Amino acid sequence: MPTQDGIQYASEFRLDALTIVSASGGAVDLREVMRELNLFEDLFSNNMMGNLFIADTQNLINILPIVGVEHLIVTLVKPSSPWKISKTFRIYKITDRRKNTAASEDYILHFCSEELILSESLKISKSYKGMTISSIINDITTNYLKIDPLKFPASALTSTVGNFDVVIPYWSPFRAINWLSRMARTGTTTGCSFVFFEDGLGYHFNDIETMSQQEPLQIVNFMPMNLAGETNEKNDKSDTQIRLESAEEYELNQAPDLIKSISGGMYASKLMRVNTIDQQIKTMKQNGVEFFGKTKHPNKNTFMQTGQDRTRLTLPEHHDAFYRVAVDNLKVETWMLQRNAYMSALHGFQVKVSLPGNMNLRVGQMVLLNLPAASIGLKEQKPMDTLFTGKYLITAIRHKVDRTKYVCILELSKDSLETSLPGPLEGSSAMKTIRQA
């Protein structure tokens, strides 16, 4: 029986359109020959992309023909959600073409947003004087990429502070936007974590630091015991809602990597600024722990360690670990070390989870992950993994649709912990032994 919101099972979907339009204008419905459709959203990619696995028994590849320049119209609907993905993509290549039987063949169509094709076709050679980064990006998206205001409204363009004099040296629009994003900052955040990305609703220019302060849109649970009948636990939520919040499987992709964190400038860094006009050299240093306290994060505690090593220094005091030299222009002191530190920490904890398809989830949103600890004890207690449990930013989504179900595969990232780690025991004999090793 359907629930009140119209959904019968958690992975239910409706594919209202999957139409290929050839260069000559011919249109063919591909829903009957589709085996699998994948739509990708990525916080660090300027465009949505995807692929479509076709089992062709009608010789469409020759009749249309399909050569890799066609358009693909996709409309994916979740019956329980007011949201949908409705977009026209551009096919850019065909791969894995092979005969399946004498009367059929398989191949994969790869597609992307039309704006990516346009960006690769254009070059910008222009100077901007005394303008904010957000104003320059607005000019590029409006006058070069011609992005529809409905796909990139003013509300999706976060205003930045600081006026810059820049020259775009014959770059593609997206290359220019990504370069400009490194320097962007707001008046209320210091992490310099701006990204320009596209989701199922359109384009966005926003900083990760601000996005990390959103309330979690959804809870992600594992092994809901009330469904398995292992306890007498009661829950006011319907079984369908519980299943929508329950990960079918998960993979712990990454835990903090100390060497990568040090070399990426998360713990400490130094910048030498060279002024070629007055021939002066200025140096600035950054302490990662202090920087963490000045920036905003999904959770309130850092996972950085501050114990002294054999040099009697802590990791945040080894500033030469990340050392850069830059010409003293473009206000490098306001963004270079800050962006490296923030981005280096962002993927400290990374988890990949598979959920029943959910149109409400977008990259750049927050979820609350409840991960049970591996422990022996009473099932009613359900102890949680204190390191991996917490608020996460959705950094990528794969919308996967086959003939029977729709699932979302999420990549979740966080740079902080819900609970604080214990501090170093400076007086312990074990620490003395380690420092003498």
N, C-alpha and C positions, 0 to 999 in steps of 0.2 A: 504494500500500500504506500502511495506517496505521502510524504510528510506535509505539514502545513505550508512549507516553502516550495513545494512542488517537486522535490527530489525523491527518487526512489532508492538510490544507492549512492554511496559517497563518490565514486569515480564516474558518475553519469555525466554525459556531455551531449551537445548537439552541434554538429558541423553543418551550419546553414549554407555555406558556400566554400567550394574548393574548385575554382574555375581558372583554367589557363587560357590566356588570350594571346594569339600568335601575332607576329609583326604585321600580318595582312588583315588582322581584325577578327579572325575566326576564334570562336569561344567553345570550349569543351569542358564539361563537368567531369572532374577526376575522382569524385567520391567513390565510385564503384571500383576503380582500379588502384586506390590508395591502400598501401599496407601500413605505413607509419608516417606521421607528420610530426616534426619537431620545430618548435619556435623558441628562439633563444633571446633572453634579455640579460644584459651584463652591465653592471655599474661602470665598468672600465672600458666599455665599447661604445662608440658613438651611435651605433645603429643596431636595430634588431636584425637578426639573421635566422636562417632555418634551412631545413632540407626536407624533401618529400620522397619517400620510397615508393616507386611505382611498379606494379605488376601489369604490364601492357599486353593485353590480348587482342587489341584492336588496331595495332600498327599505327598508333597515334604519332609516334616519333617521326614517321615518314609522311603521314597524311597531312598533319598541320602545316609544315613540319616543325619539330622542336629542335632548335639548334643552340639554345642557351641565351637568347635575347628577349624571351617572352615575358609577359606579366602574369602574376599569380594573385588571384583574389581569394582571400581567406576570411571567413567569418566563423569564429568559434564561440559558442555560447554555453554557459553553465546554467541549467534550469533554476538553480537555487540562488543565483546571483544577479543583481541588476547590471553588472559589468559584462563586457564582452571584448574580444579581440577581433576587430574588423579592420583589415588593412590590405592594401594592394602592394605587393612586393615585385621586385624585378629579378627574374631568373638570370644567373650569370654563368653557370656552367652545368655540365652533365657528367657524372662519374659512374663507375661500377656498372657499366652496361654489359649485360651478358645474356645469352640465350638460356631460357629456363626449360622450355619444351620446344617442339617444332612450331607451335602456334603461339608462343608467348616469350617475352623477354622482360628482364628486370633492369631498372636503372634508378639513379638518384638525381633529383633536380635540386640544385643549391640556389638559394635566393636570398636577397637582402633588401633593405629599404632603398627606394629610388634615390634618396639623397646621397647615398654612398656612391652610386654610379655618377651622379652629377658632380660630386666633389672630386672624383678621380679625373673628370673631364675638364676641370677649371683650375686656374692658377691665379693667385692674388699677389699683385705687386703694388703695395700702397703704404703710405705712411699715415699714422694717426698721432696727433699731437694734443697733449693735455686732456686725455679722455680716460675714463674708468674702463677696467677690463670688461665689465658687463656691457657697457655701451659699445665697445668695439665688437664684441661677440654678437650683439644684437644687429649691428650693421652687416656683419658677415652672413648671418642666417637670413636676414631680410633681403639684402641686395645681391647676394651671390648665390646662396643655396635656394632662395625663394621659398622658404618653408612656410606653409600655410599657418596663419596666426592661430587657427583652431588646434593645430598640432604643437604649436609652441607659443602659448599665450603669455602675456606679461607676467602672470602669476607664477609661471614656471621659470622665470629668469630672475635669480636672486641678485640684488644690487650689491656692488662691491665698492670699496673705498680706495682712495689713492688715484691720482691722475698720472698717466704714463705717456711717454713719447716712444712709440715703437714703429718699426718698419717691417712689414711682411715681405720677405724676399722671394717672391715668386713661388709660394707654397700653395698646396691644395687647401681648400677651406677647413677641412677637419684637422689637418696638420697644424694650421694656424691656431685653431680653437684650442687644441690640446696644449700647445705651447703657451698660449695666453692663460690657460686655466692654472698653470703652476704658480703664477704670480698673484692670482686673485685671492682676496681676503675680505671679510666683512668687518664692521666696526665692533662686533661683539664676540667674534671668535678669532683665535690666533693660530689655529692649526694649519691654515692655508691648504685646505683639503678639497678644493673645488673639482668637480667632474662634470662633463657634458655627456649625457647619455639619453637613450631612448627606451621607453617601455611601451606597453600595449596601449597607453593613452596618448603618447606623443613624446616630445623632447623636453629635457629638463637641464637647467644649469644651476647646480646647488652644491653646497659644501657638506661633506660627510659629517663634520662635527655637529652641524645643526640637525642633520637627519638622525644622528645617534640619540637625540633628546626626545624623539617621538615616543609616545606610549606604545607598547607592543600591540600590534594589530591582532595577533593570534598567539595562542599557546600551542606549543608543539610537544606532545607527550610520546612516550614509548611504552609498549606493553601494557595497555589499559586492562588491569586485572579484573575489573568488573565485567568486561566482555568475555574474558576467558573463564569466568566462574570460579576463580581461585580464592576469592574472599567474599564476604558478605557486604562489602562496601556499597553504599548507596550513592547515586549521583543524580542530580536534578536534570542534567542534560540528556537529550535523546541519544540513542545509540548512533544515529546518523551523524549528529554533531560531534560526538566523541570520536567517531571514525575519521571525520574531517580533520580533527586535531591530532590524530594519532599517526605517527610515522610508520610506514610499512617496513622500512629498513633505514639504516643510517651507516655512515662511514666517518670516522674521525680522521680527517685528512691531514691535519697539522696541529701540533702543539708547539709552544715556544722553542725556537731554534736560537741558542745563545750566540753562536758564531755569526749567523745571518743578522741577528739583531744588532750586534756590535758593528759589523761592517756596513750595515744600513743606516747607521747614525741614530738609532733609537736611544741608546744609553748616553752617548756624548758625541759632540762634534765641534769642529772649528772651521771658521771661514776667514780667509784672507782676502780683503778687498783692495784692489789696486786702482788708484786714480791716475790715469795716464796724463791728465792735464797738469795737476799740481805735483805729480810724482810722489804722492803720499801712499803709505800702506797702513791699512787699519785691520785689526783682527778682532773677531768676536767669537765667544765660546758659548756652548749651550749644554746645560746639564739636563739629561733626559728625565730624571725624577722630578726636578723642579718644573720642567716644561709640562709634564703630565698634570701637575697640579693646576696649571694655568689654562688647560684645555678641557674640553667636554668629551665624555666617553659614554658608551652604553651602560657600563657599571662603574662603581665609584673607586675601586681599588686597583692599583697597578700590580703586575706580576713581575716587575723588575726587581732584581736582587741588589742589595747595597752593602754587602759584606766586604771587608777589606781583603786584598790579595797580598802576596808576599812583598809587593812594593809599598804596602801600607796605604794604598789608594783604593777607592771603590771604582766600579765600572763607570759610573757617571762622571768620574774625574779624569778618565783617560780620553781627553778631547781629541788627541791625534788619531784615534781609531777611525774617524770619518773626517777627512781633511779636504777642503775644497779651496781653490783659488779662482776668483772671478773679478772681472773688470767692475769697478765701482759705479755701475749704472743700473737702470731698471730696478732700483731699490732692492738689491739682492739681500740686504740685511733683514728685510721684512718677511721673506718667504723661503729662501733656499734651504736653510737648516731646518726650519719649522716644518716644511712640507715633507722633507725626507724622514724626519723623526716620526711624524704622524702616520705617514703611509707605511713606513717600515713596521710599525707596531700593529697596524690594522688587521693583519692576517695572523696574529699571534696564536689565536685559536680558530680553527676552521673545521666546520662540520658539513657534510653533505647528507641531506635527508630526502626521502621520497614520501610524498603525501598524496592523498586523493586530490584530483584537480581542483584548484581554487582560484577563481577569477579575481578575488579581492587582493591577492598577494601580488606585489610589484617589487622590483628591485628598488632599494633605497628605503624600504620600510623595515620596521623592527618586529621581531618575534621573541617570545619568551620560551626558551628551550629547557625542558625538564628531563634530565638524563639520569636514569637510575644508576647507582653505584653497583659494582660487582662485589657483592658481599653475601655471606651466609647469615641468615637471621630470620626473624618473623616477617612474612610477606606483608603483613599489615603495616609494618614500619616503613617500608620502601625507602631506604636511605638514598640520598641523591649524591651524584658525583659533584663535589663542590667546585672543582676546577672548570668543568665543561658546562655545568648548569648556569643559566643566566640569560641576559638580554643579548641578542645578536642582530646584526645588520644583514639584510638579504643582499648579497652582492651579485648573485646570478640566479636565473631561473630557466629551467628547460621545461617547456610545456610539451609533454609527450602524449600523442593521440594515436591509438591504433583502432582497429575495427570495433573493439568492445569496451575500451575504457580510456580515461583521461587522467594522467597523473602529473604532478609538479615535482621536479627534482630541484631542490633548493641548495644553493651554496651559502652558508652562513658564516659570518666572520665577527670576531670581537677582539678588543685589545685590552680588556680589563676584566676584573673578577668581582663577583658579588661579595665574597668574604675576603678579608685581608690575609696575606701570608704572614707567618711568624717572622720576626726580625732576626738578624744574626746574633748568635750567642758568642759575644766577643771573649768571654772568659773561659770558654770550654777548652779542655785539653785537646779535643779532636781538631778544633780549628787551629790551634798552635802547631799540631803535627802536620796539618795540610800545608800551612804556610812555609814550613821548613822543608817540605818535600822537593 
